[in-house]
C-alpha cells in the first residue's frame, strides 16, 4: 500500500508546520517541516526539517487510527 497523508498547520500567531506520513509497502516515514514566521501574517523561512522511519507498532496504530477516522 503506497499512500501519503499530509497535515498543514497555519496558525495566526505561531510558526506554520507541515507533517507528512508516507506508507511504502511495509515501511512508514514521518517528515516534519517548520517555518519561522506567523502563519496569519508572514510565514517566514524554513527553520527545521526532521524525519524518521516509524516503528512497526507506530505504523499499525496510525493505520488503525486512519481507518477509525473513515479515511
Predicted model as a PDB file, atoms N, CA, C, CB and O in Angstrom, pLDDT in the B-factor column:
MODEL        1                                                                  
ATOM      1  N   UNK A   1       0.845  -1.163   0.000  1.00 56.00           N  
ATOM      2  CA  UNK A   1       0.000   0.000   0.000  1.00 56.00           C  
ATOM      3  C   UNK A   1       0.902   1.241   0.000  1.00 56.00           C  
ATOM      4  CB  UNK A   1      -0.968  -0.010   1.222  1.00 56.00           C  
ATOM      5  O   UNK A   1       1.587   1.497   0.990  1.00 56.00           O  
ATOM      6  N   UNK A   2       0.911   2.000  -1.074  1.00 87.00           N  
ATOM      7  CA  UNK A   2       1.666   3.242  -1.139  1.00 87.00           C  
ATOM      8  C   UNK A   2       0.686   4.395  -0.995  1.00 87.00           C  
ATOM      9  CB  UNK A   2       2.476   3.350  -2.470  1.00 87.00           C  
ATOM     10  O   UNK A   2      -0.136   4.645  -1.876  1.00 87.00           O  
ATOM     11  N   UNK A   3       0.788   5.097   0.139  1.00 90.00           N  
ATOM     12  CA  UNK A   3      -0.118   6.201   0.445  1.00 90.00           C  
ATOM     13  C   UNK A   3       0.656   7.300   1.144  1.00 90.00           C  
ATOM     14  CB  UNK A   3      -1.305   5.728   1.318  1.00 90.00           C  
ATOM     15  O   UNK A   3       1.714   7.066   1.729  1.00 90.00           O  
ATOM     16  N   UNK A   4       0.102   8.515   1.073  1.00 94.00           N  
ATOM     17  CA  UNK A   4       0.654   9.634   1.824  1.00 94.00           C  
ATOM     18  C   UNK A   4      -0.488  10.394   2.465  1.00 94.00           C  
ATOM     19  CB  UNK A   4       1.500  10.566   0.913  1.00 94.00           C  
ATOM     20  O   UNK A   4      -1.551  10.570   1.870  1.00 94.00           O  
ATOM     21  N   UNK A   5      -0.255  10.836   3.677  1.00 93.00           N  
ATOM     22  CA  UNK A   5      -1.193  11.692   4.388  1.00 93.00           C  
ATOM     23  C   UNK A   5      -0.421  12.944   4.773  1.00 93.00           C  
ATOM     24  CB  UNK A   5      -1.816  10.971   5.653  1.00 93.00           C  
ATOM     25  O   UNK A   5       0.713  12.869   5.245  1.00 93.00           O  
ATOM     26  N   UNK A   6      -1.054  14.102   4.564  1.00 95.00           N  
ATOM     27  CA  UNK A   6      -0.390  15.378   4.858  1.00 95.00           C  
ATOM     28  C   UNK A   6      -1.287  16.230   5.731  1.00 95.00           C  
ATOM     29  CB  UNK A   6      -0.031  16.134   3.557  1.00 95.00           C  
ATOM     30  O   UNK A   6      -2.507  16.254   5.568  1.00 95.00           O  
ATOM     31  N   UNK A   7      -0.660  16.921   6.653  1.00 94.00           N  
ATOM     32  CA  UNK A   7      -1.360  17.861   7.517  1.00 94.00           C  
ATOM     33  C   UNK A   7      -0.546  19.141   7.550  1.00 94.00           C  
ATOM     34  CB  UNK A   7      -1.572  17.279   8.958  1.00 94.00           C  
ATOM     35  O   UNK A   7       0.664  19.111   7.775  1.00 94.00           O  
ATOM     36  N   UNK A   8      -1.214  20.266   7.324  1.00 94.00           N  
ATOM     37  CA  UNK A   8      -0.555  21.564   7.376  1.00 94.00           C  
ATOM     38  C   UNK A   8      -1.237  22.401   8.443  1.00 94.00           C  
ATOM     39  CB  UNK A   8      -0.595  22.280   5.993  1.00 94.00           C  
ATOM     40  O   UNK A   8      -2.457  22.557   8.433  1.00 94.00           O  
ATOM     41  N   UNK A   9      -0.449  22.937   9.362  1.00 93.00           N  
ATOM     42  CA  UNK A   9      -0.959  23.813  10.407  1.00 93.00           C  
ATOM     43  C   UNK A   9      -0.464  25.227  10.112  1.00 93.00           C  
ATOM     44  CB  UNK A   9      -0.504  23.332  11.834  1.00 93.00           C  
ATOM     45  O   UNK A   9       0.740  25.465  10.014  1.00 93.00           O  
ATOM     46  N   UNK A  10      -1.408  26.167   9.971  1.00 91.00           N  
ATOM     47  CA  UNK A  10      -1.048  27.559   9.705  1.00 91.00           C  
ATOM     48  C   UNK A  10      -1.771  28.425  10.737  1.00 91.00           C  
ATOM     49  CB  UNK A  10      -1.426  27.986   8.228  1.00 91.00           C  
ATOM     50  O   UNK A  10      -2.800  29.026  10.430  1.00 91.00           O  
ATOM     51  N   UNK A  11      -1.241  28.492  11.952  1.00 88.00           N  
ATOM     52  CA  UNK A  11      -1.898  29.277  12.992  1.00 88.00           C  
ATOM     53  C   UNK A  11      -1.708  30.781  12.740  1.00 88.00           C  
ATOM     54  CB  UNK A  11      -1.347  28.891  14.383  1.00 88.00           C  
ATOM     55  O   UNK A  11      -0.743  31.191  12.095  1.00 88.00           O  
ATOM     56  N   UNK A  12      -2.628  31.586  13.250  1.00 84.00           N  
ATOM     57  CA  UNK A  12      -2.499  33.036  13.080  1.00 84.00           C  
ATOM     58  C   UNK A  12      -1.234  33.541  13.749  1.00 84.00           C  
ATOM     59  CB  UNK A  12      -3.726  33.761  13.652  1.00 84.00           C  
ATOM     60  O   UNK A  12      -0.463  34.283  13.141  1.00 84.00           O  
ATOM     61  N   UNK A  13      -1.013  33.145  14.999  1.00 84.00           N  
ATOM     62  CA  UNK A  13       0.198  33.532  15.720  1.00 84.00           C  
ATOM     63  C   UNK A  13       0.960  32.267  16.049  1.00 84.00           C  
ATOM     64  CB  UNK A  13      -0.131  34.349  17.016  1.00 84.00           C  
ATOM     65  O   UNK A  13       0.567  31.505  16.933  1.00 84.00           O  
ATOM     66  N   UNK A  14       2.015  32.053  15.361  1.00 88.00           N  
ATOM     67  CA  UNK A  14       2.822  30.864  15.593  1.00 88.00           C  
ATOM     68  C   UNK A  14       3.364  30.343  14.282  1.00 88.00           C  
ATOM     69  CB  UNK A  14       2.009  29.782  16.303  1.00 88.00           C  
ATOM     70  O   UNK A  14       2.873  30.697  13.211  1.00 88.00           O  
ATOM     71  N   UNK A  15       4.362  29.515  14.367  1.00 93.00           N  
ATOM     72  CA  UNK A  15       5.023  29.029  13.158  1.00 93.00           C  
ATOM     73  C   UNK A  15       4.198  28.006  12.387  1.00 93.00           C  
ATOM     74  CB  UNK A  15       6.347  28.428  13.516  1.00 93.00           C  
ATOM     75  O   UNK A  15       3.655  27.074  12.981  1.00 93.00           O  
ATOM     76  N   UNK A  16       4.098  28.171  11.074  1.00 94.00           N  
ATOM     77  CA  UNK A  16       3.451  27.148  10.243  1.00 94.00           C  
ATOM     78  C   UNK A  16       4.277  25.849  10.266  1.00 94.00           C  
ATOM     79  CB  UNK A  16       3.279  27.660   8.776  1.00 94.00           C  
ATOM     80  O   UNK A  16       5.502  25.877  10.382  1.00 94.00           O  
ATOM     81  N   UNK A  17       3.587  24.739  10.155  1.00 95.00           N  
ATOM     82  CA  UNK A  17       4.261  23.436  10.139  1.00 95.00           C  
ATOM     83  C   UNK A  17       3.530  22.505   9.186  1.00 95.00           C  
ATOM     84  CB  UNK A  17       4.324  22.819  11.566  1.00 95.00           C  
ATOM     85  O   UNK A  17       2.313  22.586   9.023  1.00 95.00           O  
ATOM     86  N   UNK A  18       4.285  21.632   8.570  1.00 96.00           N  
ATOM     87  CA  UNK A  18       3.723  20.623   7.673  1.00 96.00           C  
ATOM     88  C   UNK A  18       4.214  19.252   8.123  1.00 96.00           C  
ATOM     89  CB  UNK A  18       4.119  20.899   6.183  1.00 96.00           C  
ATOM     90  O   UNK A  18       5.396  19.062   8.412  1.00 96.00           O  
ATOM     91  N   UNK A  19       3.289  18.307   8.178  1.00 96.00           N  
ATOM     92  CA  UNK A  19       3.601  16.937   8.575  1.00 96.00           C  
ATOM     93  C   UNK A  19       3.182  16.017   7.439  1.00 96.00           C  
ATOM     94  CB  UNK A  19       2.884  16.546   9.917  1.00 96.00           C  
ATOM     95  O   UNK A  19       2.091  16.162   6.887  1.00 96.00           O  
ATOM     96  N   UNK A  20       4.037  15.078   7.093  1.00 96.00           N  
ATOM     97  CA  UNK A  20       3.713  14.100   6.055  1.00 96.00           C  
ATOM     98  C   UNK A  20       4.052  12.713   6.572  1.00 96.00           C  
ATOM     99  CB  UNK A  20       4.478  14.401   4.731  1.00 96.00           C  
ATOM    100  O   UNK A  20       5.120  12.486   7.141  1.00 96.00           O  
ATOM    101  N   UNK A  21       3.122  11.791   6.361  1.00 95.00           N  
ATOM    102  CA  UNK A  21       3.354  10.387   6.687  1.00 95.00           C  
ATOM    103  C   UNK A  21       3.205   9.606   5.396  1.00 95.00           C  
ATOM    104  CB  UNK A  21       2.361   9.867   7.798  1.00 95.00           C  
ATOM    105  O   UNK A  21       2.161   9.658   4.745  1.00 95.00           O  
ATOM    106  N   UNK A  22       4.249   8.884   5.028  1.00 95.00           N  
ATOM    107  CA  UNK A  22       4.268   8.116   3.786  1.00 95.00           C  
ATOM    108  C   UNK A  22       4.344   6.636   4.111  1.00 95.00           C  
ATOM    109  CB  UNK A  22       5.454   8.539   2.887  1.00 95.00           C  
ATOM    110  O   UNK A  22       5.165   6.200   4.918  1.00 95.00           O  
ATOM    111  N   UNK A  23       3.480   5.879   3.471  1.00 92.00           N  
ATOM    112  CA  UNK A  23       3.497   4.419   3.594  1.00 92.00           C  
ATOM    113  C   UNK A  23       3.980   3.857   2.268  1.00 92.00           C  
ATOM    114  CB  UNK A  23       2.077   3.845   3.975  1.00 92.00           C  
ATOM    115  O   UNK A  23       3.401   4.128   1.216  1.00 92.00           O  
ATOM    116  N   UNK A  24       5.043   3.076   2.331  1.00 91.00           N  
ATOM    117  CA  UNK A  24       5.596   2.432   1.139  1.00 91.00           C  
ATOM    118  C   UNK A  24       5.809   0.966   1.480  1.00 91.00           C  
ATOM    119  CB  UNK A  24       6.941   3.117   0.669  1.00 91.00           C  
ATOM    120  O   UNK A  24       6.764   0.602   2.167  1.00 91.00           O  
ATOM    121  N   UNK A  25       4.902   0.134   0.986  1.00 88.00           N  
ATOM    122  CA  UNK A  25       4.975  -1.271   1.354  1.00 88.00           C  
ATOM    123  C   UNK A  25       4.747  -1.429   2.843  1.00 88.00           C  
ATOM    124  CB  UNK A  25       6.325  -1.870   0.953  1.00 88.00           C  
ATOM    125  O   UNK A  25       3.739  -0.953   3.364  1.00 88.00           O  
ATOM    126  N   UNK A  26       5.655  -2.084   3.534  1.00 87.00           N  
ATOM    127  CA  UNK A  26       5.544  -2.268   4.982  1.00 87.00           C  
ATOM    128  C   UNK A  26       6.333  -1.234   5.769  1.00 87.00           C  
ATOM    129  CB  UNK A  26       6.010  -3.649   5.360  1.00 87.00           C  
ATOM    130  O   UNK A  26       6.579  -1.421   6.961  1.00 87.00           O  
ATOM    131  N   UNK A  27       6.729  -0.161   5.128  1.00 92.00           N  
ATOM    132  CA  UNK A  27       7.524   0.878   5.770  1.00 92.00           C  
ATOM    133  C   UNK A  27       6.723   2.167   5.831  1.00 92.00           C  
ATOM    134  CB  UNK A  27       8.854   1.100   5.018  1.00 92.00           C  
ATOM    135  O   UNK A  27       5.990   2.493   4.897  1.00 92.00           O  
ATOM    136  N   UNK A  28       6.863   2.898   6.928  1.00 94.00           N  
ATOM    137  CA  UNK A  28       6.207   4.196   7.068  1.00 94.00           C  
ATOM    138  C   UNK A  28       7.241   5.218   7.515  1.00 94.00           C  
ATOM    139  CB  UNK A  28       5.021   4.125   8.080  1.00 94.00           C  
ATOM    140  O   UNK A  28       8.093   4.935   8.357  1.00 94.00           O  
ATOM    141  N   UNK A  29       7.151   6.411   6.937  1.00 96.00           N  
ATOM    142  CA  UNK A  29       8.072   7.502   7.239  1.00 96.00           C  
ATOM    143  C   UNK A  29       7.290   8.711   7.722  1.00 96.00           C  
ATOM    144  CB  UNK A  29       8.925   7.865   6.005  1.00 96.00           C  
ATOM    145  O   UNK A  29       6.212   9.002   7.205  1.00 96.00           O  
ATOM    146  N   UNK A  30       7.827   9.415   8.709  1.00 96.00           N  
ATOM    147  CA  UNK A  30       7.254  10.647   9.224  1.00 96.00           C  
ATOM    148  C   UNK A  30       8.214  11.780   8.890  1.00 96.00           C  
ATOM    149  CB  UNK A  30       6.991  10.558  10.764  1.00 96.00           C  
ATOM    150  O   UNK A  30       9.407  11.690   9.176  1.00 96.00           O  
ATOM    151  N   UNK A  31       7.694  12.852   8.281  1.00 97.00           N  
ATOM    152  CA  UNK A  31       8.500  14.021   7.942  1.00 97.00           C  
ATOM    153  C   UNK A  31       7.799  15.260   8.468  1.00 97.00           C  
ATOM    154  CB  UNK A  31       8.734  14.124   6.403  1.00 97.00           C  
ATOM    155  O   UNK A  31       6.575  15.367   8.387  1.00 97.00           O  
ATOM    156  N   UNK A  32       8.572  16.203   9.011  1.00 97.00           N  
ATOM    157  CA  UNK A  32       8.026  17.446   9.542  1.00 97.00           C  
ATOM    158  C   UNK A  32       8.888  18.607   9.066  1.00 97.00           C  
ATOM    159  CB  UNK A  32       7.955  17.409  11.095  1.00 97.00           C  
ATOM    160  O   UNK A  32      10.116  18.517   9.058  1.00 97.00           O  
ATOM    161  N   UNK A  33       8.235  19.701   8.668  1.00 97.00           N  
ATOM    162  CA  UNK A  33       8.935  20.937   8.298  1.00 97.00           C  
ATOM    163  C   UNK A  33       8.267  22.086   9.044  1.00 97.00           C  
ATOM    164  CB  UNK A  33       8.909  21.178   6.735  1.00 97.00           C  
ATOM    165  O   UNK A  33       7.040  22.162   9.108  1.00 97.00           O  
ATOM    166  N   UNK A  34       9.082  22.985   9.611  1.00 96.00           N  
ATOM    167  CA  UNK A  34       8.579  24.121  10.387  1.00 96.00           C  
ATOM    168  C   UNK A  34       9.176  25.406   9.826  1.00 96.00           C  
ATOM    169  CB  UNK A  34       8.924  23.965  11.904  1.00 96.00           C  
ATOM    170  O   UNK A  34      10.364  25.467   9.509  1.00 96.00           O  
ATOM    171  N   UNK A  35       8.332  26.432   9.708  1.00 95.00           N  
ATOM    172  CA  UNK A  35       8.779  27.745   9.237  1.00 95.00           C  
ATOM    173  C   UNK A  35       8.973  28.681  10.424  1.00 95.00           C  
ATOM    174  CB  UNK A  35       7.762  28.347   8.232  1.00 95.00           C  
ATOM    175  O   UNK A  35       8.586  28.351  11.545  1.00 95.00           O  
ATOM    176  N   UNK A  36       9.566  29.841  10.184  1.00 94.00           N  
ATOM    177  CA  UNK A  36       9.944  30.748  11.264  1.00 94.00           C  
ATOM    178  C   UNK A  36       8.901  31.795  11.629  1.00 94.00           C  
ATOM    179  CB  UNK A  36      11.189  31.434  10.899  1.00 94.00           C  
ATOM    180  O   UNK A  36       8.976  32.362  12.719  1.00 94.00           O  
ATOM    181  N   UNK A  37       7.945  32.069  10.773  1.00 90.00           N  
ATOM    182  CA  UNK A  37       7.071  33.219  10.978  1.00 90.00           C  
ATOM    183  C   UNK A  37       5.771  32.919  11.676  1.00 90.00           C  
ATOM    184  CB  UNK A  37       6.774  33.834   9.694  1.00 90.00           C  
ATOM    185  O   UNK A  37       5.624  31.902  12.354  1.00 90.00           O  
ATOM    186  N   UNK A  38       4.822  33.829  11.499  1.00 88.00           N  
ATOM    187  CA  UNK A  38       3.456  33.681  11.980  1.00 88.00           C  
ATOM    188  C   UNK A  38       2.590  33.392  10.772  1.00 88.00           C  
ATOM    189  CB  UNK A  38       2.964  34.958  12.751  1.00 88.00           C  
ATOM    190  O   UNK A  38       2.570  34.170   9.819  1.00 88.00           O  
ATOM    191  N   UNK A  39       1.875  32.281  10.804  1.00 79.00           N  
ATOM    192  CA  UNK A  39       1.112  31.825   9.657  1.00 79.00           C  
ATOM    193  C   UNK A  39       0.115  32.833   9.117  1.00 79.00           C  
ATOM    194  CB  UNK A  39       0.400  30.595  10.010  1.00 79.00           C  
ATOM    195  O   UNK A  39      -0.073  32.921   7.904  1.00 79.00           O  
ATOM    196  N   UNK A  40      -0.529  33.596   9.994  1.00 77.00           N  
ATOM    197  CA  UNK A  40      -1.530  34.541   9.551  1.00 77.00           C  
ATOM    198  C   UNK A  40      -0.958  35.817   8.986  1.00 77.00           C  
ATOM    199  CB  UNK A  40      -2.427  34.865  10.664  1.00 77.00           C  
ATOM    200  O   UNK A  40      -1.705  36.656   8.482  1.00 77.00           O  
ATOM    201  N   UNK A  41       0.346  35.987   9.055  1.00 83.00           N  
ATOM    202  CA  UNK A  41       0.971  37.229   8.624  1.00 83.00           C  
ATOM    203  C   UNK A  41       2.080  36.964   7.615  1.00 83.00           C  
ATOM    204  CB  UNK A  41       1.523  37.989   9.824  1.00 83.00           C  
ATOM    205  O   UNK A  41       1.890  37.139   6.411  1.00 83.00           O  
ATOM    206  N   UNK A  42       3.223  36.548   8.105  1.00 85.00           N  
ATOM    207  CA  UNK A  42       4.370  36.260   7.242  1.00 85.00           C  
ATOM    208  C   UNK A  42       4.875  34.865   7.615  1.00 85.00           C  
ATOM    209  CB  UNK A  42       5.512  37.353   7.399  1.00 85.00           C  
ATOM    210  O   UNK A  42       5.388  34.671   8.716  1.00 85.00           O  
ATOM    211  N   UNK A  43       4.735  33.894   6.710  1.00 85.00           N  
ATOM    212  CA  UNK A  43       5.124  32.534   7.077  1.00 85.00           C  
ATOM    213  C   UNK A  43       6.601  32.372   7.410  1.00 85.00           C  
ATOM    214  CB  UNK A  43       4.775  31.608   5.973  1.00 85.00           C  
ATOM    215  O   UNK A  43       6.969  31.428   8.110  1.00 85.00           O  
ATOM    216  N   UNK A  44       7.457  33.272   6.924  1.00 90.00           N  
ATOM    217  CA  UNK A  44       8.875  33.186   7.232  1.00 90.00           C  
ATOM    218  C   UNK A  44       9.611  32.208   6.343  1.00 90.00           C  
ATOM    219  CB  UNK A  44       9.063  32.799   8.660  1.00 90.00           C  
ATOM    220  O   UNK A  44       9.205  31.941   5.211  1.00 90.00           O  
ATOM    221  N   UNK A  45      10.693  31.681   6.871  1.00 94.00           N  
ATOM    222  CA  UNK A  45      11.531  30.759   6.100  1.00 94.00           C  
ATOM    223  C   UNK A  45      11.666  29.431   6.855  1.00 94.00           C  
ATOM    224  CB  UNK A  45      12.936  31.384   5.828  1.00 94.00           C  
ATOM    225  O   UNK A  45      11.355  29.336   8.042  1.00 94.00           O  
ATOM    226  N   UNK A  46      12.127  28.438   6.150  1.00 96.00           N  
ATOM    227  CA  UNK A  46      12.286  27.099   6.706  1.00 96.00           C  
ATOM    228  C   UNK A  46      13.345  27.116   7.806  1.00 96.00           C  
ATOM    229  CB  UNK A  46      12.668  26.087   5.598  1.00 96.00           C  
ATOM    230  O   UNK A  46      14.479  27.537   7.575  1.00 96.00           O  
ATOM    231  N   UNK A  47      12.974  26.659   9.000  1.00 97.00           N  
ATOM    232  CA  UNK A  47      13.933  26.635  10.106  1.00 97.00           C  
ATOM    233  C   UNK A  47      14.229  25.232  10.627  1.00 97.00           C  
ATOM    234  CB  UNK A  47      13.420  27.479  11.233  1.00 97.00           C  
ATOM    235  O   UNK A  47      15.248  25.017  11.282  1.00 97.00           O  
ATOM    236  N   UNK A  48      13.358  24.291  10.343  1.00 97.00           N  
ATOM    237  CA  UNK A  48      13.598  22.935  10.849  1.00 97.00           C  
ATOM    238  C   UNK A  48      12.951  21.913   9.929  1.00 97.00           C  
ATOM    239  CB  UNK A  48      13.056  22.779  12.287  1.00 97.00           C  
ATOM    240  O   UNK A  48      11.830  22.095   9.454  1.00 97.00           O  
ATOM    241  N   UNK A  49      13.681  20.843   9.693  1.00 97.00           N  
ATOM    242  CA  UNK A  49      13.175  19.703   8.944  1.00 97.00           C  
ATOM    243  C   UNK A  49      13.642  18.462   9.700  1.00 97.00           C  
ATOM    244  CB  UNK A  49      13.679  19.707   7.435  1.00 97.00           C  
ATOM    245  O   UNK A  49      14.815  18.339  10.055  1.00 97.00           O  
ATOM    246  N   UNK A  50      12.715  17.555   9.936  1.00 98.00           N  
ATOM    247  CA  UNK A  50      13.072  16.318  10.634  1.00 98.00           C  
ATOM    248  C   UNK A  50      12.269  15.176  10.043  1.00 98.00           C  
ATOM    249  CB  UNK A  50      12.819  16.437  12.166  1.00 98.00           C  
ATOM    250  O   UNK A  50      11.209  15.386   9.453  1.00 98.00           O  
ATOM    251  N   UNK A  51      12.770  13.998  10.202  1.00 97.00           N  
ATOM    252  CA  UNK A  51      12.053  12.829   9.720  1.00 97.00           C  
ATOM    253  C   UNK A  51      12.645  11.567  10.289  1.00 97.00           C  
ATOM    254  CB  UNK A  51      12.067  12.777   8.209  1.00 97.00           C  
ATOM    255  O   UNK A  51      13.804  11.517  10.700  1.00 97.00           O  
ATOM    256  N   UNK A  52      11.816  10.555  10.297  1.00 97.00           N  
ATOM    257  CA  UNK A  52      12.305   9.255  10.753  1.00 97.00           C  
ATOM    258  C   UNK A  52      11.357   8.166  10.282  1.00 97.00           C  
ATOM    259  CB  UNK A  52      12.449   9.223  12.296  1.00 97.00           C  
ATOM    260  O   UNK A  52      10.205   8.423   9.933  1.00 97.00           O  
ATOM    261  N   UNK A  53      11.859   6.980  10.280  1.00 97.00           N  
ATOM    262  CA  UNK A  53      11.048   5.796   9.969  1.00 97.00           C  
ATOM    263  C   UNK A  53      10.221   5.471  11.208  1.00 97.00           C  
ATOM    264  CB  UNK A  53      11.947   4.564   9.540  1.00 97.00           C  
ATOM    265  O   UNK A  53      10.721   5.542  12.331  1.00 97.00           O  
ATOM    266  N   UNK A  54       8.969   5.119  11.004  1.00 96.00           N  
ATOM    267  CA  UNK A  54       8.117   4.733  12.124  1.00 96.00           C  
ATOM    268  C   UNK A  54       8.332   3.266  12.475  1.00 96.00           C  
ATOM    269  CB  UNK A  54       6.639   4.992  11.794  1.00 96.00           C  
ATOM    270  O   UNK A  54       8.544   2.427  11.599  1.00 96.00           O  
ATOM    271  N   UNK A  55       8.274   2.976  13.763  1.00 96.00           N  
ATOM    272  CA  UNK A  55       8.365   1.591  14.214  1.00 96.00           C  
ATOM    273  C   UNK A  55       7.103   0.849  13.785  1.00 96.00           C  
ATOM    274  CB  UNK A  55       8.557   1.514  15.759  1.00 96.00           C  
ATOM    275  O   UNK A  55       6.075   1.476  13.527  1.00 96.00           O  
ATOM    276  N   UNK A  56       7.171  -0.465  13.706  1.00 94.00           N  
ATOM    277  CA  UNK A  56       6.037  -1.279  13.252  1.00 94.00           C  
ATOM    278  C   UNK A  56       4.788  -1.026  14.101  1.00 94.00           C  
ATOM    279  CB  UNK A  56       6.403  -2.770  13.295  1.00 94.00           C  
ATOM    280  O   UNK A  56       3.688  -0.918  13.559  1.00 94.00           O  
ATOM    281  N   UNK A  57       4.947  -0.930  15.419  1.00 95.00           N  
ATOM    282  CA  UNK A  57       3.796  -0.692  16.298  1.00 95.00           C  
ATOM    283  C   UNK A  57       3.183   0.686  16.023  1.00 95.00           C  
ATOM    284  CB  UNK A  57       4.219  -0.804  17.785  1.00 95.00           C  
ATOM    285  O   UNK A  57       1.961   0.830  16.038  1.00 95.00           O  
ATOM    286  N   UNK A  58       4.015   1.691  15.774  1.00 94.00           N  
ATOM    287  CA  UNK A  58       3.513   3.033  15.451  1.00 94.00           C  
ATOM    288  C   UNK A  58       2.757   3.013  14.126  1.00 94.00           C  
ATOM    289  CB  UNK A  58       4.676   4.052  15.386  1.00 94.00           C  
ATOM    290  O   UNK A  58       1.708   3.641  13.983  1.00 94.00           O  
ATOM    291  N   UNK A  59       3.306   2.286  13.170  1.00 93.00           N  
ATOM    292  CA  UNK A  59       2.670   2.169  11.856  1.00 93.00           C  
ATOM    293  C   UNK A  59       1.295   1.525  11.982  1.00 93.00           C  
ATOM    294  CB  UNK A  59       3.555   1.352  10.898  1.00 93.00           C  
ATOM    295  O   UNK A  59       0.322   2.022  11.415  1.00 93.00           O  
ATOM    296  N   UNK A  60       1.211   0.431  12.715  1.00 91.00           N  
ATOM    297  CA  UNK A  60      -0.075  -0.256  12.905  1.00 91.00           C  
ATOM    298  C   UNK A  60      -1.087   0.653  13.608  1.00 91.00           C  
ATOM    299  CB  UNK A  60       0.123  -1.552  13.717  1.00 91.00           C  
ATOM    300  O   UNK A  60      -2.245   0.729  13.196  1.00 91.00           O  
ATOM    301  N   UNK A  61      -0.656   1.332  14.656  1.00 93.00           N  
ATOM    302  CA  UNK A  61      -1.550   2.217  15.400  1.00 93.00           C  
ATOM    303  C   UNK A  61      -2.038   3.371  14.531  1.00 93.00           C  
ATOM    304  CB  UNK A  61      -0.846   2.761  16.643  1.00 93.00           C  
ATOM    305  O   UNK A  61      -3.212   3.740  14.577  1.00 93.00           O  
ATOM    306  N   UNK A  62      -1.142   3.929  13.750  1.00 90.00           N  
ATOM    307  CA  UNK A  62      -1.513   5.029  12.855  1.00 90.00           C  
ATOM    308  C   UNK A  62      -2.494   4.570  11.788  1.00 90.00           C  
ATOM    309  CB  UNK A  62      -0.271   5.622  12.195  1.00 90.00           C  
ATOM    310  O   UNK A  62      -3.485   5.253  11.531  1.00 90.00           O  
ATOM    311  N   UNK A  63      -2.240   3.431  11.165  1.00 88.00           N  
ATOM    312  CA  UNK A  63      -3.155   2.903  10.158  1.00 88.00           C  
ATOM    313  C   UNK A  63      -4.534   2.614  10.752  1.00 88.00           C  
ATOM    314  CB  UNK A  63      -2.577   1.632   9.535  1.00 88.00           C  
ATOM    315  O   UNK A  63      -5.556   2.865  10.113  1.00 88.00           O  
ATOM    316  N   UNK A  64      -4.557   2.086  11.978  1.00 93.00           N  
ATOM    317  CA  UNK A  64      -5.850   1.828  12.625  1.00 93.00           C  
ATOM    318  C   UNK A  64      -6.586   3.145  12.901  1.00 93.00           C  
ATOM    319  CB  UNK A  64      -5.648   1.038  13.945  1.00 93.00           C  
ATOM    320  O   UNK A  64      -7.802   3.222  12.723  1.00 93.00           O  
ATOM    321  N   UNK A  65      -5.868   4.164  13.328  1.00 92.00           N  
ATOM    322  CA  UNK A  65      -6.486   5.463  13.578  1.00 92.00           C  
ATOM    323  C   UNK A  65      -7.044   6.071  12.288  1.00 92.00           C  
ATOM    324  CB  UNK A  65      -5.470   6.419  14.214  1.00 92.00           C  
ATOM    325  O   UNK A  65      -8.106   6.693  12.299  1.00 92.00           O  
ATOM    326  N   UNK A  66      -6.340   5.893  11.203  1.00 88.00           N  
ATOM    327  CA  UNK A  66      -6.817   6.385   9.901  1.00 88.00           C  
ATOM    328  C   UNK A  66      -8.096   5.650   9.491  1.00 88.00           C  
ATOM    329  CB  UNK A  66      -5.722   6.207   8.812  1.00 88.00           C  
ATOM    330  O   UNK A  66      -9.050   6.264   9.014  1.00 88.00           O  
ATOM    331  N   UNK A  67      -8.101   4.332   9.682  1.00 91.00           N  
ATOM    332  CA  UNK A  67      -9.317   3.554   9.378  1.00 91.00           C  
ATOM    333  C   UNK A  67     -10.480   3.960  10.281  1.00 91.00           C  
ATOM    334  CB  UNK A  67      -9.042   2.046   9.533  1.00 91.00           C  
ATOM    335  O   UNK A  67     -11.611   4.106   9.818  1.00 91.00           O  
ATOM    336  N   UNK A  68     -10.196   4.143  11.576  1.00 95.00           N  
ATOM    337  CA  UNK A  68     -11.254   4.535  12.532  1.00 95.00           C  
ATOM    338  C   UNK A  68     -11.843   5.900  12.185  1.00 95.00           C  
ATOM    339  CB  UNK A  68     -10.697   4.561  13.970  1.00 95.00           C  
ATOM    340  O   UNK A  68     -13.019   6.156  12.440  1.00 95.00           O  
ATOM    341  N   UNK A  69     -11.018   6.777  11.600  1.00 93.00           N  
ATOM    342  CA  UNK A  69     -11.479   8.116  11.225  1.00 93.00           C  
ATOM    343  C   UNK A  69     -12.285   8.097   9.933  1.00 93.00           C  
ATOM    344  CB  UNK A  69     -10.293   9.057  11.076  1.00 93.00           C  
ATOM    345  O   UNK A  69     -12.911   9.098   9.583  1.00 93.00           O  
ATOM    346  N   UNK A  70     -12.281   6.974   9.219  1.00 90.00           N  
ATOM    347  CA  UNK A  70     -13.066   6.850   7.999  1.00 90.00           C  
ATOM    348  C   UNK A  70     -12.381   7.383   6.746  1.00 90.00           C  
ATOM    349  CB  UNK A  70     -14.352   7.552   8.179  1.00 90.00           C  
ATOM    350  O   UNK A  70     -13.057   7.684   5.762  1.00 90.00           O  
ATOM    351  N   UNK A  71     -11.071   7.504   6.759  1.00 80.00           N  
ATOM    352  CA  UNK A  71     -10.355   7.934   5.560  1.00 80.00           C  
ATOM    353  C   UNK A  71     -10.253   6.795   4.574  1.00 80.00           C  
ATOM    354  CB  UNK A  71      -8.961   8.454   5.912  1.00 80.00           C  
ATOM    355  O   UNK A  71      -9.682   6.961   3.496  1.00 80.00           O  
TER     356      UNK A  71                                                      
ENDMDL                                                                          
END                                                                             
